[in-house]
Amino acid sequence: MYLTLSNLDVRYAGQPCPAVRGVSLGLPAGSIGVLIGPSGCGKTTLLRAVAGLASVEGGEVQLGGACVSCPGHDVAPEDRRIGMVFQDYALFPHLSAGRNIAFGLHGMARTAQAERVAQVLSLVGLPGSEARYPHELSGGQQQRVALARALAPRPKLMLLDEPFSNLDVELRERLAQEMRGILKAAGATALFVTHDQLEAFAIGDWIGVMHEGRLHQWDDAYTVYHRPATRFVANFIGHGVFAPAKLEQSPNGVAVRTALGTLENLTDCPLPSYYDNGECDVLLRADDIVHDDASPVQARVLRKAFRGSEFLYTLELANGLQVQAHVPSHHDHAIGEWIGVRVQADHVVTFAREVDPAAA
């Protein structure tokens, strides 16, 4: 692994609890990792610790096989050869794009500097923009210049802290995909922080989900979505709800009985004996719920959000259970209307039954 974090703890002075607790992960060379989680979960603190801007209380940060942070030993940030891109771009307004990029190329001959500036500007899709000033560039172009400046010294690692948060949604989605291409073309190893799941999935080879200072899961996007390691990850990623279910042995393996019907012929499901009396909660995502007029299970439309090609419906069953469903937008049902639904899934994600404290 090119970047390795081992049982990392980071605590700010005067704070009783660590901001980052026991985080371990490995990022291969040339890969892009993304940290995602709610505000205050510790993802930016973790990034700062990797950069050397936050002191490590316990554990270790290794970069390229060498320790750069552990208790009593810290390599200075400027000696770690790490490139950083921030959400505010941090460009010098009085310097042209070319001089902004060349700022970190100390000790390089002027001709070599000019060649490297031209290389990275071409890499980020802004060839020939050396003489333009930040105020002459759009927000997306300024972000590209900031990325070019960070890439120019050929850093060992790129750290990006919510670099698109100041951009509009459409530009963010497009630039996220383009930035992945730029980082891959540069052969860069990168760790990226965002609060936007679409950005995370668009950019990351590895996704880390954090909550209250802990890393709940570090995996590829498909696994994080379809095989969440904890109940928090299951609840945080995507649209979904937890529905009471009962696991039973059947001739076809294990059957999962829910208020929306019984699921069988599943490729991945625990045995009924895994839970007391086979009772558990099953995760039902919006893409697991299918609108089917022929289904005997009916649900009332509580809310709907138009998303162009589809609606995201919030539905309520007769027993009060609420679920969400992606429905093609030509199925435009009114609020309060009852529609048929069924579950369509080839595997299920289950967790121990969670008891409502108010009902206890």
C-alpha positions as CSV (number, residue, x, y, z in Angstrom):
1,M,0.0,0.0,0.0
2,Y,1.3,3.5,-0.9
3,L,-0.6,5.2,1.9
4,T,-1.2,3.3,5.1
5,L,-3.0,4.5,8.3
6,S,-2.7,2.2,11.3
7,N,-5.0,2.7,14.4
8,L,-4.8,6.4,13.9
9,D,-5.9,8.7,16.7
10,V,-6.1,12.5,16.4
11,R,-7.2,14.7,19.3
12,Y,-7.4,18.5,19.3
13,A,-6.0,20.3,22.4
14,G,-8.6,20.8,25.1
15,Q,-11.0,18.2,23.6
16,P,-12.0,15.2,25.8
17,C,-12.5,12.8,22.9
18,P,-10.4,12.2,19.8
19,A,-11.6,13.7,16.6
20,V,-10.3,10.6,14.8
21,R,-10.3,7.2,16.6
22,G,-8.6,4.0,15.6
23,V,-8.7,4.5,11.8
24,S,-6.9,2.0,9.7
25,L,-6.8,1.9,5.9
26,G,-4.6,1.2,2.9
27,L,-4.5,3.0,-0.4
28,P,-2.6,1.5,-3.3
29,A,-0.4,3.6,-5.5
30,G,-2.3,5.2,-8.4
31,S,-5.6,4.8,-6.6
32,I,-8.1,7.4,-5.5
33,G,-9.7,7.1,-2.1
34,V,-12.7,9.2,-0.9
35,L,-13.7,9.9,2.6
36,I,-17.4,10.6,3.1
37,G,-19.6,11.2,6.1
38,P,-21.8,13.7,7.9
39,S,-20.4,17.1,9.1
40,G,-18.1,16.8,12.1
41,C,-17.4,13.1,11.5
42,G,-13.6,13.6,11.3
43,K,-12.9,13.2,7.6
44,T,-11.1,16.6,7.2
45,T,-9.2,16.1,10.4
46,L,-8.0,12.7,9.0
47,L,-6.9,14.5,5.8
48,R,-5.0,17.1,7.9
49,A,-3.3,14.4,9.9
50,V,-2.0,12.8,6.7
51,A,-0.8,16.2,5.5
52,G,1.0,16.8,8.8
53,L,-1.2,19.7,9.8
54,A,-2.8,17.9,12.7
55,S,-0.7,16.0,15.3
56,V,-1.2,12.3,15.7
57,E,-1.9,11.1,19.3
58,G,-1.7,7.4,18.5
59,G,-1.1,5.1,15.6
60,E,0.9,5.8,12.5
61,V,0.8,7.3,9.0
62,Q,3.1,5.7,6.4
63,L,3.7,7.1,2.9
64,G,5.6,5.1,0.4
65,G,6.6,2.7,3.1
66,A,8.1,5.4,5.4
67,C,6.6,6.6,8.6
68,V,5.7,10.3,8.4
69,S,3.5,10.6,11.5
70,C,3.4,8.7,14.8
71,P,3.6,9.8,18.5
72,G,6.9,11.7,18.9
73,H,7.8,11.7,15.2
74,D,6.4,14.0,12.6
75,V,7.8,14.8,9.2
76,A,7.2,18.5,8.5
77,P,4.3,19.1,6.0
78,E,6.6,20.7,3.5
79,D,8.9,17.6,3.5
80,R,6.1,15.1,2.8
81,R,5.8,16.0,-0.9
82,I,2.0,16.2,-0.7
83,G,-0.1,18.3,-3.0
84,M,-3.2,19.9,-1.5
85,V,-6.3,21.3,-3.2
86,F,-8.8,23.2,-1.0
87,Q,-12.4,24.3,-1.5
88,D,-11.5,28.0,-1.7
89,Y,-8.8,27.3,-4.5
90,A,-6.3,29.5,-2.6
91,L,-4.9,31.0,-5.8
92,F,-2.9,34.2,-5.6
93,P,-5.1,36.9,-7.3
94,H,-2.2,39.1,-8.4
95,L,-0.4,36.2,-10.2
96,S,-1.3,34.8,-13.5
97,A,-2.3,31.1,-13.9
98,G,1.2,30.2,-15.0
99,R,2.9,32.0,-12.1
100,N,0.4,30.4,-9.6
101,I,1.4,27.0,-10.9
102,A,5.1,27.8,-11.0
103,F,5.0,29.0,-7.4
104,G,5.8,25.6,-6.0
105,L,8.5,24.7,-8.5
106,H,11.4,26.1,-6.5
107,G,14.9,25.3,-7.7
108,M,13.9,24.5,-11.2
109,A,15.4,26.3,-14.2
110,R,13.1,28.9,-15.8
111,T,12.8,26.9,-19.0
112,A,12.0,23.7,-17.2
113,Q,9.4,25.6,-15.1
114,A,7.7,26.8,-18.2
115,E,7.7,23.3,-19.7
116,R,6.1,21.8,-16.6
117,V,3.5,24.6,-16.3
118,A,2.5,24.0,-19.9
119,Q,2.3,20.2,-19.3
120,V,0.0,20.4,-16.3
121,L,-2.2,23.1,-17.9
122,S,-2.7,20.8,-20.8
123,L,-3.3,17.9,-18.5
124,V,-6.2,19.8,-16.8
125,G,-7.7,21.0,-20.1
126,L,-6.5,24.6,-20.0
127,P,-3.6,24.7,-22.6
128,G,-2.3,28.1,-23.4
129,S,-3.8,29.7,-20.2
130,E,-0.5,30.8,-18.6
131,A,-1.2,34.5,-18.9
132,R,-4.8,34.5,-17.6
133,Y,-5.5,35.8,-14.1
134,P,-7.8,34.1,-11.6
135,H,-10.5,36.8,-12.0
136,E,-10.6,36.0,-15.8
137,L,-11.4,32.4,-15.1
138,S,-14.7,30.7,-14.2
139,G,-15.0,28.8,-10.9
140,G,-14.4,25.5,-12.6
141,Q,-11.3,26.8,-14.4
142,Q,-9.9,28.2,-11.2
143,Q,-10.3,24.8,-9.6
144,R,-8.4,23.2,-12.5
145,V,-5.6,25.7,-12.1
146,A,-5.5,24.9,-8.3
147,L,-5.2,21.2,-9.3
148,A,-2.5,21.9,-11.8
149,R,-0.5,23.8,-9.2
150,A,-0.8,20.9,-6.8
151,L,0.3,18.4,-9.5
152,A,3.2,20.5,-10.8
153,P,5.8,19.4,-8.3
154,R,4.9,15.7,-8.9
155,P,3.8,15.0,-5.3
156,K,3.8,11.6,-3.7
157,L,0.2,12.0,-2.7
158,M,-2.7,14.4,-3.6
159,L,-5.1,15.5,-0.9
160,L,-8.3,17.2,-1.9
161,D,-10.7,18.8,0.7
162,E,-14.2,19.3,-0.8
163,P,-12.7,21.0,-3.8
164,F,-16.1,21.4,-5.6
165,S,-18.2,22.7,-2.7
166,N,-18.3,26.3,-4.1
167,L,-19.5,25.2,-7.6
168,D,-23.0,24.6,-8.8
169,V,-24.4,21.1,-8.8
170,E,-24.2,20.4,-12.6
171,L,-20.6,21.7,-12.8
172,R,-19.6,19.7,-9.7
173,E,-20.8,16.4,-11.2
174,R,-19.1,17.0,-14.5
175,L,-15.9,18.3,-12.9
176,A,-15.8,15.3,-10.6
177,Q,-15.7,12.9,-13.5
178,E,-13.1,15.0,-15.3
179,M,-10.9,15.3,-12.2
180,R,-10.8,11.5,-11.9
181,G,-9.6,11.3,-15.5
182,I,-6.9,14.0,-14.8
183,L,-5.7,12.2,-11.6
184,K,-5.5,8.9,-13.5
185,A,-3.7,10.4,-16.4
186,A,-1.2,11.9,-14.0
187,G,-0.7,8.5,-12.2
188,A,-1.5,10.3,-9.0
189,T,-2.4,8.6,-5.7
190,A,-5.1,10.8,-4.1
191,L,-7.3,11.0,-1.0
192,F,-10.4,13.1,-1.4
193,V,-12.9,14.4,1.1
194,T,-16.5,15.2,0.2
195,H,-20.0,15.1,1.7
196,D,-21.6,14.3,-1.7
197,Q,-22.2,10.7,-2.4
198,L,-22.4,11.2,-6.2
199,E,-19.0,12.8,-6.1
200,A,-17.6,10.0,-4.1
201,F,-18.9,7.3,-6.4
202,A,-17.8,9.3,-9.5
203,I,-14.2,9.7,-8.3
204,G,-13.3,7.0,-5.9
205,D,-11.7,3.6,-6.4
206,W,-12.1,3.2,-2.6
207,I,-14.8,4.7,-0.5
208,G,-14.4,5.3,3.3
209,V,-17.5,6.1,5.3
210,M,-16.8,7.9,8.6
211,H,-19.0,8.6,11.6
212,E,-18.1,10.1,15.0
213,G,-14.4,9.8,14.2
214,R,-14.5,6.2,13.3
215,L,-14.1,4.6,9.8
216,H,-17.0,2.2,9.5
217,Q,-16.1,0.8,6.1
218,W,-13.3,1.1,3.5
219,D,-14.3,-0.6,0.3
220,D,-15.1,-0.1,-3.4
221,A,-18.3,1.8,-4.2
222,Y,-20.3,-1.3,-5.2
223,T,-19.6,-3.1,-2.0
224,V,-20.3,-0.1,0.2
225,Y,-23.7,0.3,-1.5
226,H,-24.7,-3.4,-1.7
227,R,-22.8,-4.9,1.2
228,P,-22.7,-2.1,3.9
229,A,-20.6,-3.3,6.9
230,T,-22.6,-1.5,9.6
231,R,-26.1,-0.2,10.1
232,F,-24.8,3.4,9.9
233,V,-23.3,2.8,6.4
234,A,-26.5,1.1,5.3
235,N,-28.6,4.1,6.5
236,F,-26.1,6.8,5.2
237,I,-25.5,5.6,1.7
238,G,-28.3,5.8,-0.8
239,H,-32.0,5.9,-0.2
240,G,-33.4,3.1,2.0
241,V,-35.3,2.0,5.1
242,F,-35.0,-0.9,7.6
243,A,-38.1,-3.1,7.5
244,P,-38.9,-5.8,10.1
245,A,-38.4,-9.3,8.6
246,K,-38.4,-12.9,9.6
247,L,-36.0,-15.5,8.2
248,E,-37.4,-19.0,7.6
249,Q,-36.0,-22.1,6.1
250,S,-37.7,-23.0,2.8
251,P,-37.2,-25.7,0.1
252,N,-35.3,-23.1,-1.9
253,G,-33.0,-22.1,0.9
254,V,-33.9,-19.2,3.2
255,A,-37.1,-17.2,2.8
256,V,-37.3,-13.6,4.0
257,R,-40.9,-12.6,5.0
258,T,-41.6,-8.9,5.0
259,A,-44.7,-6.7,4.9
260,L,-44.1,-6.3,1.2
261,G,-44.1,-10.0,0.6
262,T,-41.7,-13.0,0.8
263,L,-38.3,-13.1,-0.9
264,E,-36.8,-16.4,-2.0
265,N,-34.1,-17.7,-4.3
266,L,-31.6,-15.3,-2.8
267,T,-27.9,-15.5,-3.5
268,D,-26.8,-14.1,-0.2
269,C,-28.8,-14.4,3.1
270,P,-27.9,-15.5,6.6
271,L,-29.5,-18.6,8.1
272,P,-32.5,-18.1,10.4
273,S,-30.4,-19.2,13.4
274,Y,-28.2,-16.2,13.0
275,Y,-30.9,-14.1,14.7
276,D,-33.2,-14.8,17.7
277,N,-36.3,-16.5,16.2
278,G,-35.0,-15.5,12.8
279,E,-36.2,-11.9,13.4
280,C,-34.2,-9.1,12.0
281,D,-34.3,-5.8,10.0
282,V,-33.8,-6.0,6.3
283,L,-32.5,-3.0,4.3
284,L,-34.8,-2.1,1.5
285,R,-33.4,0.5,-0.9
286,A,-35.4,2.6,-3.4
287,D,-34.2,0.4,-6.3
288,D,-35.4,-2.8,-4.5
289,I,-39.0,-1.5,-4.6
290,V,-40.8,-2.0,-7.9
291,H,-44.1,-0.3,-8.9
292,D,-46.4,-3.2,-10.0
293,D,-50.1,-2.6,-10.6
294,A,-50.7,-6.4,-10.4
295,S,-49.2,-6.7,-6.9
296,P,-51.5,-7.4,-4.0
297,V,-49.4,-5.2,-1.8
298,Q,-50.6,-1.6,-1.9
299,A,-48.9,1.5,-0.7
300,R,-50.1,5.1,-0.5
301,V,-48.0,7.9,-2.1
302,L,-46.9,10.3,0.7
303,R,-44.3,12.4,-1.2
304,K,-42.7,12.4,-4.6
305,A,-39.6,14.1,-5.9
306,F,-39.3,14.6,-9.7
307,R,-35.9,13.8,-11.0
308,G,-36.4,13.9,-14.8
309,S,-36.3,10.3,-15.9
310,E,-37.8,9.1,-12.6
311,F,-39.7,10.0,-9.4
312,L,-38.4,9.2,-6.0
313,Y,-41.6,8.2,-4.2
314,T,-42.0,7.9,-0.5
315,L,-44.7,5.3,0.1
316,E,-46.7,4.1,3.2
317,L,-48.0,0.6,3.6
318,A,-51.3,-0.1,5.4
319,N,-49.3,-1.2,8.5
320,G,-47.5,2.2,8.7
321,L,-44.2,1.1,7.2
322,Q,-42.7,3.7,5.0
323,V,-40.5,2.8,2.0
324,Q,-39.0,4.6,-1.0
325,A,-39.1,3.7,-4.6
326,H,-37.6,4.8,-7.9
327,V,-40.4,4.9,-10.4
328,P,-40.2,5.9,-14.1
329,S,-41.5,9.5,-14.4
330,H,-44.3,8.6,-16.8
331,H,-45.9,6.9,-13.8
332,D,-47.1,10.2,-12.4
333,H,-49.3,9.3,-9.4
334,A,-51.0,11.8,-7.2
335,I,-50.2,12.3,-3.5
336,G,-52.5,10.1,-1.5
337,E,-53.0,7.6,-4.4
338,W,-52.6,3.9,-3.6
339,I,-50.4,1.9,-6.0
340,G,-49.2,-1.7,-6.2
341,V,-45.6,-2.4,-5.1
342,R,-43.3,-5.5,-4.7
343,V,-39.8,-6.2,-3.6
344,Q,-37.3,-7.2,-6.3
345,A,-33.9,-8.2,-5.0
346,D,-31.5,-11.1,-5.5
347,H,-29.7,-10.5,-2.2
348,V,-30.6,-8.9,1.1
349,V,-28.7,-7.0,3.8
350,T,-29.9,-7.8,7.3
351,F,-29.1,-6.4,10.7
352,A,-30.2,-7.3,14.3
353,R,-33.7,-6.1,15.1
354,E,-33.5,-2.5,16.5
355,V,-36.0,-1.9,19.3
356,D,-37.6,1.6,19.4
357,P,-36.7,3.0,22.9
358,A,-40.1,4.7,23.0
359,A,-41.8,1.3,22.6
360,A,-39.7,-0.4,25.3
